[in-house]
Amino acid sequence: MPQIADSSPATVFPRLSWAEDLLVPALREAVGALPESESRVAGYHRGWCEADGTPVVSASGRGKAVRPALTLLSAEAVGGSVHGALPGAVAVELVHDFTLLHDDVIDGDALRRHRPAAWSVFGTPAAVLAGDALLVAAVRAVCDAPHGAAAPAVRELVGALLDLVEGQSLDVAFETAAEVSVAQYLAMAEGKTGSLMGCACALGGLLSGADGERVSGLREFGRRLGVAFQCADDLLGIWGRSARSGKPVGADLVARKKSLPVVAALRSTDPAAERLRELYGSERSEHSWDAAELDVVRELVEKAGGRQAAEEEARRQLSAALRALAYARPTPDAYRQLQEIAWAMVHRDS
């Protein structure tokens, strides 16, 4: 796994069980209110039950609850209550699961959270409909926010969703694009990943009654952190380990996706970049790379400077995120916790 060297405020991923303890009961209630079929697919996706509906006794959330934690900590950062921000935390987690269900369908990824992806178990239509239902549940969650906060919270969520869809659309379009610049990639990542993290943080401020400047600082913190997270995710997608990440490593390369390391490598003048351009220009249906060939492609991306470029961009985006957070004038304890989460998200190994 690539190491993004820097001075670290934390050596392990912060424990977020406190956020999960608040989130999961409300999340289960929201998913349980869905139509039965969609509720079962969503429950399987989260690891709460088997495909036949049998409960998984040891299951809690099967995720790190990062986005909800950002919402709750952002509320605390501006003097608000985590309980008051809980509708926003539920909404962003529901949207996140909506995107994962649809992403796995779009990308054809058959593994998610160490289990077969929902579409491969229930079929594509069922997975898509479950994702749609989660999106509706997310909007309903913020509509139920305390009086006076619901309207701005819904506007924040809808705006983020539009950015997210645009980012996802660009990501798909990049697969067949002849050329993609680093700037184009970063704009895509801000929509695809940064928009929801920015929304998560902004909702914490909005649901706590924070002023516009503080909400803007929180939103920008989340958006920059989201881009940094996407850079790190791209690195894991090429050099990570499936056993740790719970999703297939190398699938992005097989699909000829334009992740940041690849985008940077393809624009390099290194001789390895020319060979990489030839391989990426071949039709997927013409030849699917085996494990040995994937290793060659990984090596070409690294030799052409793609790995280093992605690591450096992750560091730049993380620094920008922490600068933006200062504009929110966070409480010292919340700032420390947000900084630790931000660091861990970018330097994780799974």
Summary of the structure (lengths in Angstrom):
residues: 350
radius of gyration: 19.8
end to end distance: 8.7
largest distance: 60.9
contacts: 1266
relative contact order: 0.13
helix: 68%
strand: 2%
